Amino acid sequence: MSIRIVTDSTCDLPEAIIAKYGITVVPLYVNVGSQSYLDGVDLSREEFYECLPGYNPLPTTAAPSPERFRQAYEGLAADGAAEILSIHISISLSAVVDAAHLGAQETQAVPVTVFDSGQLSMGTGFLVVAAAKAAAEGRSMAEIVALLEELTSRTHVFAALDTLEFLRRSGRMSGAVAGLGTLLQIKPLLKMHNGNPTAERVRTSSGAIKRLINLLSDLAPLEQAAILHSYAPDKGEHLRQLVPHLLPAGEVPSVNITPVIGAHIGPGAVGFACITARGK
């Protein structure tokens, strides 16, 4: 039985990993003025972040249509898929899961299971790779879903933003709160766990870095980790140098966050995605 994995472009997985496991990625949309771009297809991350501060109005984002998902599912069925597992950004952050569900209902050629990762960025990406590996090992759909449910409870993403301005301009917070934050040099720290987005306020950039390290320390030991940044690789590498004792053995990639998320958090954000060790 061949189980194929579908995800969306917010997963932030490197192209090499996507190709290695035959993962299908359905892109979201980034809308800049009257122009609509497919995330990761029509617009590079470098180009987007370089232009982001000058965009007026701020870019908006949109989920793929159910029809896009149906086309992806039926294309995989035609390629021999016996079942499809579609894993996506948390429903608390985006309508992607709803669109995937509708696309699955309209698909007749193959059974489709839609899974809400409860995460974003590499928090979703870690789950997608785990599912792809399990499918390659011949595990059943029920076994893979059970694996993902267990992993979800141990997966965390948290990042410190450089500014409140993009949250304000994207409509994710009130202008009054954003103005207060700027006045007091508040750096928002966003956290995501098990589908529940939360936030903290830290007064300074140095305080935000210290808080990130404290959060990582509280979660250690770690099974997997990635450093996340929005067009701030130097900040990401500086953060890495501060926490070598907390990072797991093996590769810990530094990932430039997708424009779909970057449109809301702005450039200069930095943080972690991680999976805690079992029994933690």
Stockholm file with secondary structure:
# STOCKHOLM 1.0

chainA/1-280         MSIRIVTDSTCDLPEAIIAKYGITVVPLYVNVGSQSYLDGVDLSREEFYECLPGYNPLPTTAAPSPERFRQAYEGLAADGAAEILSIHISISLSAVVDAAHLGAQETQAVPVTVFDSGQLSMGTGFLVVAAAKAAAEGRSMAEIVALLEELTSRTHVFAALDTLEFLRRSGRMSGAVAGLGTLLQIKPLLKMHNGNPTAERVRTSSGAIKRLINLLSDLAPLEQAAILHSYAPDKGEHLRQLVPHLLPAGEVPSVNITPVIGAHIGPGAVGFACITARGK
#=GR chainA/1-280 SS CCEEEEEEGGGCCCHHHHHHHTCEEECCEEEETTEEEEBTTTBCHHHHHHHGGGCSSCCEEECCCHHHHHHHHHHHHHTTCSEEEEEESCTTTCSHHHHHHHHHHTCCSSCEEEEECSCCTHHHHHHHHHHHHHHHTTCCHHHHHHHHHHHHTTEEEEEECSCSHHHHHTTSSCHHHHHHHHHTTCEEEEEEETTEEEEEEESSHHHHHHHHHHHHHHHCSEEEEEEEESSCHHHHHHHHHHCTTTSCSSCCCEEECCHHHHHHHCTTCEEEEEEECTTC
#=GC SS_cons         CCEEEEEEGGGCCCHHHHHHHTCEEECCEEEETTEEEEBTTTBCHHHHHHHGGGCSSCCEEECCCHHHHHHHHHHHHHTTCSEEEEEESCTTTCSHHHHHHHHHHTCCSSCEEEEECSCCTHHHHHHHHHHHHHHHTTCCHHHHHHHHHHHHTTEEEEEECSCSHHHHHTTSSCHHHHHHHHHTTCEEEEEEETTEEEEEEESSHHHHHHHHHHHHHHHCSEEEEEEEESSCHHHHHHHHHHCTTTSCSSCCCEEECCHHHHHHHCTTCEEEEEEECTTC
//
